[in-house]
């Protein structure tokens, strides 16, 4: 009984300290106010102005907070970034993309320690989209399905990469069936190309090229012209 109560208290304390840590938003905890890096207009506004809500999470009413850890060099460029605490869906990728997109837009004070880790909570919230009809279990099931789909998607991508390099096998019929199961049809790939175009308008060439390469590695030529123009 005492052990159970003590365990609960530890968990409560851990949640409190995590909340306290995140309440500092994007600033390192051992840097005073005058030494903090700054993003013109604020990171929250930047995120809201550039956020592209990922399709899978939008369709399945998945939202929440993703915490990205990153480092800035003396020029205000993000030279390292990773998801420190994620949701396990395409929201993680979008949070990482947004932080990467802020690279070069930070003002870093003189003498700033560029080895410091900066924590940025990126919040995703949905209202509408018929999300009120989704139960918590349905949403959790969608998250589990996403993780399974990532593994199966890797099988398809590896097949077409190998095919492009001449390592062709006779199992393409199985791969096409897997693509259909995952929903990677012509319409989906066209939408993925359009997402890449939107990222180009935001000057996120890396994110755009990731989308274009995904389309190419799905065995489609829809993005070939864009790849040749922007991603060489």
ROPA-810271 format. One line per 3 residues: number of its first residue (from 1); for each residue x, y, z of C-alpha. Coordinates in Angstrom, 3 decimals. Example, Ala and Ser with C-alpha at 12.3 -4.5 7.8 and 13.67 -1.06 7.14 Angstrom:
BEGIN
1 = 12.300/-4.500/7.800  13.670/-1.060/7.140
end
This chain:
BEGIN
1 = 0.000/0.000/0.000  2.797/2.410/1.014  4.850/1.360/-1.992
4 = 1.896/2.016/-4.325  1.293/5.454/-2.805  4.987/6.309/-3.066
7 = 5.052/5.258/-6.718  2.034/7.446/-7.467  3.690/10.411/-5.752
10 = 6.851/9.921/-7.823  4.810/9.882/-11.033  2.972/13.033/-9.943
13 = 6.258/14.766/-9.152  7.681/13.699/-12.522  4.673/15.187/-14.315
16 = 5.081/18.400/-12.339  8.745/18.771/-13.258  8.023/17.955/-16.910
19 = 5.324/20.637/-16.926  7.727/23.091/-15.286  10.409/22.256/-17.831
22 = 8.081/22.768/-20.792  6.719/25.997/-19.335  10.053/27.586/-20.206
25 = 8.996/26.982/-23.830  11.984/27.184/-26.172  14.692/28.449/-23.858
28 = 17.587/26.555/-22.257  17.096/26.434/-18.493  20.599/27.579/-17.552
31 = 20.624/30.740/-19.669  19.408/34.063/-18.306  16.868/36.200/-20.178
34 = 19.461/38.410/-21.868  21.309/35.401/-23.270  18.333/33.590/-24.758
37 = 18.110/33.043/-28.531  15.107/34.758/-30.078  12.988/34.119/-33.142
40 = 11.462/37.242/-34.623  7.726/37.226/-33.951  8.074/34.272/-31.590
43 = 8.266/30.548/-32.241  4.577/29.959/-31.569  3.537/32.438/-34.269
46 = 6.111/30.974/-36.648  4.727/27.470/-36.088  1.115/28.576/-36.538
49 = 1.964/30.393/-39.780  3.870/27.476/-41.322  2.146/24.405/-39.937
52 = 0.763/21.922/-42.472  -1.398/19.490/-40.505  -0.322/16.016/-41.633
55 = -2.944/14.055/-43.522  -2.998/10.843/-41.499  -3.320/12.548/-38.135
58 = -5.917/14.935/-39.529  -8.032/12.108/-40.908  -7.791/10.147/-37.654
61 = -8.255/13.063/-35.218  -4.808/12.668/-33.670  -3.484/15.707/-31.848
64 = -1.245/16.520/-28.905  2.196/17.885/-28.169  5.540/16.959/-29.714
67 = 8.727/18.114/-27.989  11.680/18.779/-30.295  15.211/19.209/-28.976
70 = 17.629/21.241/-31.084  20.859/23.221/-31.074  21.642/26.566/-32.708
73 = 24.984/27.742/-34.044  26.211/31.343/-33.753  24.416/32.233/-37.021
76 = 21.053/31.146/-35.638  20.962/27.986/-37.749  19.557/24.709/-36.480
79 = 22.452/22.284/-36.831  20.995/19.414/-34.804  17.415/18.394/-34.076
82 = 15.499/15.367/-32.864  12.084/14.473/-31.512  12.564/14.178/-27.776
85 = 8.974/13.199/-26.982  6.570/12.396/-29.801  3.168/10.950/-30.598
88 = 4.387/8.235/-32.953  2.676/9.574/-36.089  3.303/12.045/-38.901
91 = 2.874/14.832/-36.324  6.422/14.036/-35.166  7.742/14.611/-38.678
94 = 5.860/17.892/-39.033  7.126/19.198/-35.677  10.688/18.386/-36.699
97 = 10.172/20.043/-40.084  8.877/23.244/-38.466  11.906/23.543/-36.188
100 = 14.210/22.833/-39.124  12.355/25.467/-41.132  13.188/28.081/-38.482
103 = 16.899/27.579/-39.150  18.735/30.826/-39.874  15.903/32.943/-38.480
106 = 17.097/32.964/-34.878  18.977/35.828/-33.246  21.699/34.373/-31.058
109 = 23.375/36.627/-28.457  27.132/37.063/-28.410  28.845/34.393/-26.367
112 = 25.898/32.000/-26.567  26.849/28.398/-25.820  26.025/26.617/-29.074
115 = 26.191/23.187/-27.401  23.067/23.919/-25.336  19.944/21.901/-26.048
118 = 16.820/23.991/-26.675  13.450/22.338/-26.068  10.494/23.402/-28.189
121 = 7.000/22.067/-27.464  5.024/22.009/-30.736  1.279/21.803/-30.146
124 = -1.226/20.296/-32.557  -4.892/20.869/-31.807  -7.947/19.863/-33.840
127 = -11.474/21.140/-33.637  -14.246/20.019/-35.936  -13.457/17.398/-38.587
130 = -16.070/15.185/-36.877  -13.500/14.379/-34.185  -16.144/14.395/-31.477
133 = -17.342/11.040/-32.767  -13.912/9.414/-32.297  -13.284/7.493/-29.087
136 = -9.919/7.481/-27.332  -9.494/3.808/-28.193  -10.140/4.489/-31.901
139 = -7.481/7.192/-31.865  -4.975/4.927/-30.086  -5.723/2.194/-32.607
142 = -5.017/4.667/-35.440  -1.638/5.466/-33.846  -0.792/1.761/-33.641
145 = -1.838/1.297/-37.266  0.372/4.189/-38.319  3.425/2.560/-36.768
148 = 2.616/-0.688/-38.573  2.132/1.200/-41.840  5.567/2.809/-41.476
151 = 7.169/-0.642/-41.485  5.175/-1.785/-44.513  5.891/1.485/-46.332
154 = 9.610/0.864/-45.893  9.210/-2.453/-47.710  7.630/-0.691/-50.713
157 = 10.194/2.124/-50.767  13.118/-0.305/-50.578  11.690/-2.367/-53.429
160 = 11.516/0.610/-55.808  14.920/1.929/-54.730  16.386/-1.470/-55.541
163 = 14.501/-1.590/-58.831  15.897/1.813/-59.817  19.426/0.596/-59.110
166 = 18.951/-2.541/-61.215  18.331/-4.951/-58.336  14.980/-6.015/-59.700
169 = 12.986/-8.951/-58.415  9.802/-10.581/-59.712  7.699/-9.720/-56.671
172 = 6.318/-6.416/-57.972  2.760/-7.749/-58.048  2.973/-8.288/-54.283
175 = 4.411/-4.788/-53.812  1.622/-3.227/-55.887  -0.937/-5.060/-53.758
178 = 0.779/-3.750/-50.621  0.727/-0.206/-52.031  -3.007/-0.504/-52.643
181 = -3.539/-1.781/-49.111  -1.651/1.209/-47.716  -3.635/3.627/-49.879
184 = -0.704/4.889/-51.954  -2.708/5.293/-55.131  -2.313/7.919/-57.866
187 = -4.503/10.424/-56.020  -2.448/10.117/-52.841  0.816/10.621/-54.729
190 = -0.588/13.723/-56.455  -1.526/15.141/-53.055  1.970/14.383/-51.795
193 = 3.430/16.332/-54.722  1.179/19.280/-53.883  2.341/19.177/-50.277
196 = 5.897/19.364/-51.576  4.992/22.407/-53.673  3.543/24.107/-50.585
199 = 6.783/23.477/-48.726  8.761/25.000/-51.589  6.684/28.179/-51.189
202 = 7.701/28.190/-47.535  11.345/27.871/-48.658  11.538/24.412/-47.079
205 = 13.411/22.745/-49.905  14.537/19.815/-47.776  10.973/18.977/-46.747
208 = 9.756/19.362/-50.317  12.460/17.087/-51.674  11.572/14.455/-49.088
211 = 8.014/14.472/-50.450  9.187/14.344/-54.071  11.592/11.492/-53.327
214 = 8.823/9.597/-51.559  6.708/9.812/-54.723  9.631/8.689/-56.882
217 = 10.423/5.799/-54.543  6.820/4.697/-54.815  7.515/3.882/-58.441
220 = 5.887/7.049/-59.833  7.290/9.677/-62.194  4.900/12.432/-61.006
223 = 7.660/14.287/-59.153  10.578/13.656/-61.531  10.546/17.157/-63.036
226 = 10.446/18.780/-59.595  13.227/16.522/-58.336  15.427/17.487/-61.286
229 = 14.695/21.180/-60.749  14.984/21.512/-56.980  16.636/18.460/-55.494
232 = 19.910/17.869/-57.305
end
